[in-house]
Structure formats: C-alpha cells, structure tokens
C-alpha cells in the first residue's frame, strides 16, 4: 500500500502554493488513489439566526434562509483524470446585512481538476476554483472572518513534474488567484496574485519525500502597495499510514514593497485524514508576511503584515446514521512599518464551530451547526453567533 502512496506524494513539491489562495486545509496532500464516482446531485434548505450580521460592536441581528443545489463528478481510473464540483445557492436575510442595502446574497462555487501522465513518469495537472459568496473563511486567505457582502474569488494553477531518476524529480508551477469585493467600502482590499515556482523533490522512502522550492509571488493590489515576494523553502511530506499524511515547510521570504526590501521567516505545516476508525482530522499552521488589509488611507500603508493562521477540524462518525464535527480557527496579524507615521496595530480573531448530521434515510439527512466568532478590527471588537438547521437530499 505504501508504494501507491507515492503516486500522490510525488506531486507534493508543488501541491502547496505560496499564494494565499485556496484552502489551507489542503496543506497536507491527500494521499492514496482517489476513487472514481458517477455524477451526483444534492439539494439543501435551512433556516438560521445571526446575532451580528454586520460583525460590528453595534450588533444587528437577523434570521436568514439558505438554499441551493450542488453536483460533483470524478474519473480517476483513465489516462485523463478529471473531477469537478458545482454549487449554486442563495442566502436571504430578513434585514439588510453587511452594511449594504441587500438582503439576498448568491453563493456560487465551481471547481475542477485535470491530470494526465505524459510518459516517462512526467505528469501535468491543471486546477481551477471560482467562488462568488458572501463569507469566505480564514483558510482561503481573507483578512477577517466578518461578512463583507459578496466576494469573487479565483484560484487557477498549472503544474508539471518530470523525474530525473528513480528518486529525484523536478517540478514547475504557475498560477493566478485573487479576491474582488462587491461592496465599494471594502474594495480597498481587492487584490490578485501571480505565482511561479521551481523545485526539486527527493523520494527517500516509499512514505517520505523531501523538497527544495524557489518560488515567486506578485501581490497586486487595487489600493495600497504592490509587493514582490521570493521564497526559498525546504519541505517534507510523510505518509503516516495509508490514509494519513503530514507536511511541513520552513524557509525565508524576501519581500520588496514600496522600494524597500525586508526578510521574514516563512512556515507552513498540515496534517490530514484519519486518527482512528471513524475519526478524521485536518489541521494547518501558516506563518507568512502577507499583504492583506494593509491599506489604511491615501498615502498611509503598512509594509509588514506578519500573520499567523491556525485551523483544526475533527469529524467523528458515531454510527452509520450520525456524524458530528467541531472546528477552531485563529488569525493573528501584526501590522507594522507604517508609512507617514502610521502606528503599529495588531488584529486577532478566532472562530469556534460545532455541528451534527443525522441520516434519516439513504438520501435524506438533517443537519445543524453553530458558529461563534470573537474578533477585533479597526472599528472595534465584536462577537457573533450563527445557528443554522436544515435538510439536504442527495440523488
């Protein structure tokens, strides 16, 4: 079984991008051979209550309704490995939310992958994810877990790997990603990334791969300062067993911004999959000098944004009918090197969530979730509770 694990670990050198896009829960690569599945569909509807729809110290509450449909497909047994997922949904608040005049918010996600072996061990992989939704989470690279109206996000990447010998291979990758906020008052954080990387992977055993990667990231902002980043990272990916993996990367970041060059440490680690029978876990830790939320006012910008992102979630199958989950995320940002006398500032927020899913029949299930947020921002501290319950039907 361990030999098949390397079919996925061979790509570990470019499985994790330097850009703050895509979920950080994917830091540790999925291992093993994925199973193909036919086209599946699901529909859901739920009711909920939000204690602070504007994530403000002056809380405004509202009930809401969510509904949507989704579809997924995967083919991994042919030469061309293809998968896709599509979700179309909507959120309706009883009161105007997010500092806007809107009550209706679309929730649309589209994603897919394409992978092909080109012979002699070489491989190409393409991936694309697009979302238009009101509340992305920390693991997607946002600056705070507060509602901002709808956000358009994308992450497109292409990777190519070529073996040098039985143990050594080189990999190259390019990509682009970004975030555009629909509400005018939040467009100061509109941004896009362009990335490129070149690395070497060394397979020391069927379960362990080491990597050395040189990568580049351009932070292009609508407002504020653009930045050029060069990373040099050493990494290791290890298969703990047939369904669990860990990844760790440590290196140096060279950040050029506003005609100044600074050096910062860079760290990322992740854990994936099963702890015991019925219990699975995903964890990530990420330290990066970002360029998110650094624009204050015209001529005022932060040149340093040292940010910690930590997240963990557990899923436990109590019985074939009942599954529970819990999760926690923490985001801490230290803004410094302010221009024109801008004072240093820190921002910290954490989110706790729990939920339950009960399978009433083979196709119909009932689920309920609760999420609590305690955060800080320039406008003041705030807390927020969201309770949601509803049904989903798969076919």
ABEGO torsion letter per residue (X at the ends): XAAAAAAAAAAAAAABBABBBEBAAAABBBBEBBBBBBBBBBBBBBBBBBABAAGBABBBBBBBBBBEBBBBBBBAABABBBBBBBBBBBBBBABBBGGBABABBBBBBBBBBBBBBAEGGBBBBBBBBBBBBABBBAAAGBABBBBAEBBBBBBBBBBBBBBABAABBBBBBBBBBBBBBABAAAAAABBBBBBBBBBBBBBABAABBBBBBBBBBBBBBABEBBBBBBBBBBBBBBBABAABBBBBBBBBBBBBBGGBBBBBBBBBBBBBEBABBGBBBBBBBBBBBBBBGABABBGBBBABBBBBBBBBBBBBBABAABBBBBBBBBBBBBBBGBBGGBBBBBBBBBBBBBBBBBBABAABBBBBBBBBBBBBBAAEBBBBBBBBBBBBBBX
